[in-house]
Amino acid sequence: MEDIVVNVIDSNYVQTNVINNIKIKVNKLVLFTSVSLCVNLLNNNRLIDNKFFTLTGTDYTNWTNDDTYIVTYVLAQLNLSKAPAVTTS
Protein backbone atom coordinates (compact mmCIF):
# COMPACT_ATOMS: atom_id res chain seq x y z
CA MET A 1 0.00 0.00 0.00
CA GLU A 2 1.24 3.47 -0.84
CA ASP A 3 1.17 6.34 1.65
CA ILE A 4 -2.17 8.10 1.73
CA VAL A 5 -2.05 11.86 2.23
CA VAL A 6 -5.27 13.43 3.52
CA ASN A 7 -5.79 17.17 3.94
CA VAL A 8 -7.61 18.04 7.16
CA ILE A 9 -9.06 21.19 8.69
CA ASP A 10 -6.44 23.08 10.70
CA SER A 11 -6.34 21.69 14.21
CA ASN A 12 -4.12 22.52 17.20
CA TYR A 13 -1.78 19.73 18.23
CA VAL A 14 -0.13 20.69 21.50
CA GLN A 15 2.83 18.93 23.05
CA THR A 16 4.24 19.63 26.49
CA ASN A 17 7.96 19.39 27.08
CA VAL A 18 9.95 19.59 30.28
CA ILE A 19 12.92 21.94 30.22
CA ASN A 20 15.53 20.82 32.76
CA ASN A 21 18.62 22.65 31.53
CA ILE A 22 19.59 25.51 29.26
CA LYS A 23 22.71 26.47 27.33
CA ILE A 24 23.52 30.15 26.83
CA LYS A 25 25.73 31.13 23.89
CA VAL A 26 26.91 34.56 22.78
CA ASN A 27 25.92 35.09 19.14
CA LYS A 28 27.22 38.60 18.67
CA LEU A 29 29.08 41.09 20.81
CA VAL A 30 29.29 44.78 19.93
CA LEU A 31 31.75 46.22 22.43
CA PHE A 32 30.30 48.89 24.71
CA THR A 33 26.90 48.54 22.99
CA SER A 34 25.17 45.14 23.06
CA VAL A 35 25.38 41.39 23.31
CA SER A 36 23.09 38.96 21.47
CA LEU A 37 22.44 35.58 23.05
CA CYS A 38 21.06 32.28 21.83
CA VAL A 39 19.57 30.14 24.58
CA ASN A 40 19.00 26.45 23.93
CA LEU A 41 16.09 25.03 25.91
CA LEU A 42 16.95 21.42 26.65
CA ASN A 43 15.47 18.28 28.15
CA ASN A 44 18.29 16.02 29.30
CA ASN A 45 20.53 17.79 26.76
CA ARG A 46 18.02 17.19 23.92
CA LEU A 47 17.16 20.41 22.11
CA ILE A 48 13.52 21.47 22.53
CA ASP A 49 13.64 25.10 21.34
CA ASN A 50 15.87 28.17 20.91
CA LYS A 51 15.22 31.63 22.31
CA PHE A 52 17.11 34.79 21.38
CA PHE A 53 17.84 37.85 23.52
CA THR A 54 19.75 41.08 22.99
CA LEU A 55 21.03 43.05 25.95
CA THR A 56 21.49 46.77 25.35
CA GLY A 57 21.60 49.90 27.48
CA THR A 58 21.43 49.28 31.22
CA ASP A 59 21.14 45.52 30.78
CA TYR A 60 24.37 45.47 28.78
CA THR A 61 26.11 47.81 31.25
CA ASN A 62 25.02 45.70 34.24
CA TRP A 63 26.61 42.62 32.70
CA THR A 64 30.21 43.92 33.13
CA ASN A 65 32.41 40.82 33.61
CA ASP A 66 29.91 38.86 35.70
CA ASP A 67 28.27 36.06 33.70
CA THR A 68 26.00 35.43 36.69
CA TYR A 69 24.11 38.53 35.53
CA ILE A 70 23.52 36.91 32.14
CA VAL A 71 22.24 33.70 33.77
CA THR A 72 19.92 35.66 36.09
CA TYR A 73 18.67 37.80 33.18
CA VAL A 74 17.94 34.82 30.92
CA LEU A 75 16.23 32.81 33.67
CA ALA A 76 14.01 35.80 34.48
CA GLN A 77 13.09 36.31 30.81
CA LEU A 78 12.17 32.63 30.49
CA ASN A 79 10.38 32.55 33.86
CA LEU A 80 12.66 29.70 34.96
CA SER A 81 14.47 29.07 38.24
CA LYS A 82 17.92 27.63 38.73
CA ALA A 83 17.82 24.13 40.18
CA PRO A 84 19.54 23.65 43.54
CA ALA A 85 23.00 22.18 43.45
CA VAL A 86 23.08 18.41 43.82
CA THR A 87 25.18 17.21 46.70
CA THR A 88 26.29 13.67 47.37
CA SER A 89 27.17 12.39 50.80
C-alpha positions in Angstrom: 0.0 0.0 0.0 1.2 3.5 -0.8 1.2 6.3 1.7 -2.2 8.1 1.7 -2.1 11.9 2.2 -5.3 13.4 3.5 -5.8 17.2 3.9 -7.6 18.0 7.2 -9.1 21.2 8.7 -6.4 23.1 10.7 -6.3 21.7 14.2 -4.1 22.5 17.2 -1.8 19.7 18.2 -0.1 20.7 21.5 2.8 18.9 23.1 4.2 19.6 26.5 8.0 19.4 27.1 9.9 19.6 30.3 12.9 21.9 30.2 15.5 20.8 32.8 18.6 22.7 31.5 19.6 25.5 29.3 22.7 26.5 27.3 23.5 30.2 26.8 25.7 31.1 23.9 26.9 34.6 22.8 25.9 35.1 19.1 27.2 38.6 18.7 29.1 41.1 20.8 29.3 44.8 19.9 31.8 46.2 22.4 30.3 48.9 24.7 26.9 48.5 23.0 25.2 45.1 23.1 25.4 41.4 23.3 23.1 39.0 21.5 22.4 35.6 23.0 21.1 32.3 21.8 19.6 30.1 24.6 19.0 26.4 23.9 16.1 25.0 25.9 16.9 21.4 26.7 15.5 18.3 28.2 18.3 16.0 29.3 20.5 17.8 26.8 18.0 17.2 23.9 17.2 20.4 22.1 13.5 21.5 22.5 13.6 25.1 21.3 15.9 28.2 20.9 15.2 31.6 22.3 17.1 34.8 21.4 17.8 37.8 23.5 19.8 41.1 23.0 21.0 43.0 25.9 21.5 46.8 25.4 21.6 49.9 27.5 21.4 49.3 31.2 21.1 45.5 30.8 24.4 45.5 28.8 26.1 47.8 31.2 25.0 45.7 34.2 26.6 42.6 32.7 30.2 43.9 33.1 32.4 40.8 33.6 29.9 38.9 35.7 28.3 36.1 33.7 26.0 35.4 36.7 24.1 38.5 35.5 23.5 36.9 32.1 22.2 33.7 33.8 19.9 35.7 36.1 18.7 37.8 33.2 17.9 34.8 30.9 16.2 32.8 33.7 14.0 35.8 34.5 13.1 36.3 30.8 12.2 32.6 30.5 10.4 32.5 33.9 12.7 29.7 35.0 14.5 29.1 38.2 17.9 27.6 38.7 17.8 24.1 40.2 19.5 23.6 43.5 23.0 22.2 43.5 23.1 18.4 43.8 25.2 17.2 46.7 26.3 13.7 47.4 27.2 12.4 50.8 
